Amino acid sequence: LEEPDTVRGCKAGEITGSASDRTESDNKLSLLEEKAVMNEKVIEVLRQIQDIEVTRVQNAAPEKPIVVVGPDSSEDTLRIYAYGGLIARISMDGKTCRVTSEGYAKYLKDTCTDRQNHVYHRPKWLDFPENDIRKCNLPPEFAKETAGKDDYEAMLTLLKKDNRYGVNRQLLKKIFYEDDFRRWYFILILAAASNRFRKKDGETVGERWVQDVVARYYQKTNGYKEHSPVIISDIEFAIPLTEERIAQKKLRAKKSDENSSKKGESKPDFIVFDGESFGFVEMKFDGDSMKDYSSNGLDWHFLDFYNAIYETDEKTRINKYKECLKRVKCLIDCKIITGEKDENGLSWNEKYEACLKRIEMFKTGQEITGELFWCGFVFVGGDKKYIKERLRIQLVDEGIKDSLKKRGFHKEAEISAEIRDKIRALKEKGGKIYCQYCPEWSGGDIGFDLETDLTDFYRLL
């Protein structure tokens, strides 16, 4: 996604110190010491942003599409997503803000065409009375500087206003901290994001859209169910890979994957916290993006997950576990994660505290019991037969590698054999590949509390 390189003259990491600048002695056990102090005003602003409602279908119930995750590993900024798009950032201490660039602007014009020549039309729901941004009381100087421009163009004019940092500081503060400006900006950016991340027909919702709604559902467990057994603590979270795996990925990578391959990372759709360990979970929506022998196939994701969980060194895994815990704690502190205590009387914060003790075991040379990470797939919608066939070819059927050799696909046969070997090794270690299928997505629960192992799951389909 397009973003300004700098906002208000500095990155949030420059306020609190980026992770790369910290020495090992500074890496205290208490993750509270690693993050910026949560500003009470920021907590209130985040609550108001999450509660922003839009009505996309007239006379239908309004929806709350915004989900908050983060912070990034190198910054102490919370990321704000909607409909699959990163629309803003805000630092936990309230000192810096970021908003999206003009990359979204064209999606609010009367008509626009994206890079794949798909045509999009200005969302009609912007003009519904419930979403009427003209009711916002914007200051006179705003109207003066943007005369003759529509609302979105006016906003972009101020964001690109010529100053040292390329962003109007006063507008950024207004967007986050003044009620009218906040509603005005977010209604516009939500309309743009809802257009940008639809499927090719310009009408059907896409995978990233569904991903955001599912993440929000599992963060806001309170109000949906008494206590969910898991929470989604992050989306598009980068996990480290070994040099050998990076080299292997480059052989199959598409252009869209090249940047990720160069950085030596993979980005699962969800990071799922079960109170003790973290799951790297890939979501496939409507049977898309899972072609055989492609760079986004199930087999390719599994090799990434296995590499990150079992083939990276222990120190790298512990650091990643700490980073995952840090994000959970930040979301708890800013009241993004809610929910009642579980059947054992434990809150999410108490589970977090228990996880810190596992890190202490590592620091004192003790063996850590239990897995730090696990992996899985969630299939939302799509033809069950098609999904079962992809699983058979890419992960389950032992005979596929021989079939590939006979057809002359020796490199793919070699990778296929490697996958089966690693699935056996994973089972020997006591690990599992959790899978779940939700035939009809209803905008909420997809069954993370009913996780099934790969072998059982294949039989059930």
C-alpha positions, -999 to 999 in steps of 0.1 A, spaced: 0 0 0 12 35 -7 21 56 23 40 88 30 76 80 38 75 104 67 48 119 88 52 150 110 90 148 104 98 115 120 88 79 124 74 67 156 105 46 161 125 78 164 104 88 194 107 56 214 138 41 198 135 15 171 140 -22 179 171 -23 157 187 4 179 183 -14 211 212 -34 226 206 -69 240 211 -55 275 181 -32 268 159 -62 260 143 -65 294 121 -94 302 92 -70 309 76 -61 276 60 -32 293 95 -16 293 98 -20 256 67 -2 245 56 34 247 34 43 275 -2 42 264 -17 76 263 -53 77 277 -63 101 249 -51 76 223 -72 49 240 -103 71 237 -95 80 201 -91 43 192 -124 35 208 -141 62 188 -124 51 156 -135 15 161 -171 26 168 -174 46 135 -204 32 116 -211 33 79 -242 22 60 -233 6 27 -268 -7 19 -297 17 24 -321 7 52 -297 -20 63 -279 -21 97 -248 -1 98 -214 -18 101 -182 -11 120 -154 -21 96 -123 -8 114 -98 -32 131 -67 -21 150 -35 -42 152 1 -36 159 26 -23 167 51 -30 140 84 -45 151 104 -14 144 78 12 155 55 18 184 25 26 162 -8 9 161 -20 0 126 -56 8 116 -72 -13 88 -106 -15 71 -119 -36 42 -84 -50 37 -65 -17 35 -41 0 59 -58 34 63 -39 50 92 -14 47 121 -12 62 155 16 60 180 8 46 215 21 78 231 0 100 209 29 120 195 28 109 159 1 99 134 1 86 99 -26 85 73 -28 68 39 -15 86 8 -34 96 -24 -33 59 -35 -69 57 -24 -81 89 -40 -91 75 -74 -115 50 -58 -138 79 -50 -140 94 -84 -171 89 -105 -152 61 -123 -117 48 -121 -96 19 -135 -70 0 -115 -38 -16 -128 -57 -47 -140 -82 -25 -159 -110 -32 -135 -135 -3 -135 -148 11 -102 -175 36 -96 -179 61 -68 -196 43 -39 -233 54 -38 -235 49 -1 -213 80 5 -245 100 -3 -268 81 21 -281 105 48 -267 83 75 -232 89 61 -236 125 53 -201 140 59 -214 174 50 -228 176 84 -193 178 99 -185 213 111 -151 219 94 -133 252 102 -135 282 78 -98 281 69 -104 246 55 -131 258 31 -110 287 21 -80 266 11 -100 240 -7 -127 260 -26 -140 243 -57 -127 209 -47 -148 179 -36 -143 166 -1 -117 139 -9 -97 161 -32 -97 188 -5 -84 165 21 -56 154 -3 -47 190 -10 -40 196 26 -22 163 31 1 171 2 5 207 12 40 219 5 59 218 37 91 203 49 76 169 56 50 166 28 21 164 52 0 190 69 6 185 106 -24 204 118 -47 183 96 -32 151 110 -40 163 145 -75 172 135 -81 139 118 -73 120 150 -82 144 178 -112 164 166 -145 147 163 -158 163 131 -125 160 112 -121 124 124 -156 113 111 -151 133 79 -117 116 71 -127 81 81 -160 80 62 -141 91 31 -112 66 35 -136 38 43 -155 44 11 -123 44 -8 -110 12 9 -143 -6 3 -139 0 -34 -102 -8 -36 -104 -43 -21 -133 -58 -39 -130 -86 -65 -127 -80 -102 -165 -75 -107 -163 -45 -85 -191 -58 -63 -180 -90 -45 -160 -86 -13 -124 -100 -15 -102 -121 9 -86 -91 26 -120 -76 33 -131 -108 50 -98 -111 68 -103 -77 85 -139 -85 97 -128 -119 111 -99 -103 129 -122 -77 145 -146 -105 155 -120 -124 174 -106 -93 191 -140 -82 204 -149 -115 220 -169 -98 247 -204 -92 232 -202 -121 208 -195 -150 231 -187 -154 268 -151 -162 261 -134 -172 228 -106 -197 232 -84 -176 209 -79 -141 198 -64 -127 166 -36 -105 177 -22 -95 143 -27 -97 105 0 -97 78 26 -103 105 61 -110 91 78 -142 103 115 -148 97 128 -175 73 162 -191 69 185 -183 40 179 -217 25 141 -212 25 145 -177 10 166 -191 -19 140 -218 -25 111 -192 -25 129 -171 -52 127 -200 -76 89 -200 -75 82 -164 -65 60 -141 -86 68 -105 -90 44 -96 -63 63 -119 -39 98 -106 -47 100 -79 -21 89 -103 6 114 -129 -6 143 -104 -5 134 -94 31 135 -130 41 100 -132 55 66 -146 51 33 -129 61 5 -152 74 -30 -137 72 -35 -142 110 -15 -145 142 -38 -164 165 -31 -164 203 -45 -194 223 -33 -182 256 0 -201 255 13 -203 219 8 -184 186 -6 -198 154 5 -188 119 -27 -191 100 -34 -186 63 -69 -179 52 -83 -188 18 -115 -172 8 -139 -185 -18 -114 -211 -31 -91 -184 -44 -53 -181 -44 -45 -218 -39 -35 -231 -73 -12 -261 -74 26 -253 -75 20 -216 -72 38 -192 -49 5 -188 -28 -4 -225 -27 -10 -244 5 22 -263 2 43 -231 -1 27 -216 29 33 -248 49 70 -248 40 72 -212 53 55 -220 85 76 -252 91 107 -232 84 99 -204 109 87 -228 136 114 -256 134 143 -246 113 152 -211 125 175 -209 156 160 -209 191 170 -173 198 152 -161 167 121 -180 177 122 -166 212 125 -131 199 96 -136 176 75 -150 205 84 -120 226 74 -97 197 40 -115 194 35 -112 231 43 -75 230 16 -69 205 -9 -88 226 -1 -67 256 -4 -35 236 -39 -45 224 -49 -54 260 -36 -21 273 -55 0 248 -87 -21 253 -88 -35 218 -88 -70 232 -117 -76 255 -135 -107 268 -145 -124 300 -123 -148 320 -122 -183 307 -136 -215 324 -104 -216 345 -109 -180 357 -80 -166 336 -81 -133 317 -61 -126 286 -38 -104 306 -31 -133 331 -24 -156 302 1 -130 289 18 -129 323 21 -167 323 38 -166 288 64 -142 301 75 -169 325 83 -191 295 107 -165 283 123 -164 317 129 -201 315 148 -196 283 169 -168 298 179 -190 327 188 -219 305 158 -241 313 140 -261 286 107 -246 275 78 -270 277 52 -270 250 53 -254 215 58 -217 211 41 -217 176 18 -238 155 4 -234 120 -29 -239 102 -53 -230 74 -88 -216 74 -110 -220 44 -139 -195 42 -164 -203 15 -155 -220 -17 -163 -254 -33 -156 -282 -8 -145 -306 -35 -121 -281 -50 -105 -274 -16 -102 -312 -9 -84 -317 -42 -60 -289 -35 -53 -304 -1 -48 -338 -16 -23 -327 -42 -4 -301 -22 -3 -317 13 -19 -351 18 -13 -376 -10 21 -394 -7 19 -405 -43 19 -371 -59 57 -368 -59 60 -400 -80 33 -388 -104 52 -355 -109 84 -374 -117 67 -394 -143 54 -362 -159 89 -347 -159 84 -322 -131 115 -333 -112 119 -300 -92 83 -300 -81 86 -337 -72 116 -329 -51 97 -301 -32 67 -324 -29 88 -351 -12 103 -324 11 68 -314 21 57 -349 30 89 -355 50 83 -323 70 46 -332 77 58 -366 91 85 -348 111 60 -323 124 37 -352 137 67 -368 153 74 -336 172 38 -336 184 29 -306 162 -2 -303 141 -15 -284 111 -48 -271 123 -75 -267 96 -110 -253 95 -137 -249 69 -165 -224 71 -189 -231 42 -209 -199 45 -192 -168 59 -217 -148 80 -194 -120 90 -183 -135 123 -173 -168 139 -154 -192 116 -148 -219 142 -113 -213 157 -126 -231 188 -132 -263 167 -97 -267 152 -91 -300 134 -58 -317 125 -49 -319 88 -55 -357 85 -89 -356 103 -99 -325 84 -92 -341 51 -115 -371 60 -142 -347 71 -144 -327 39 
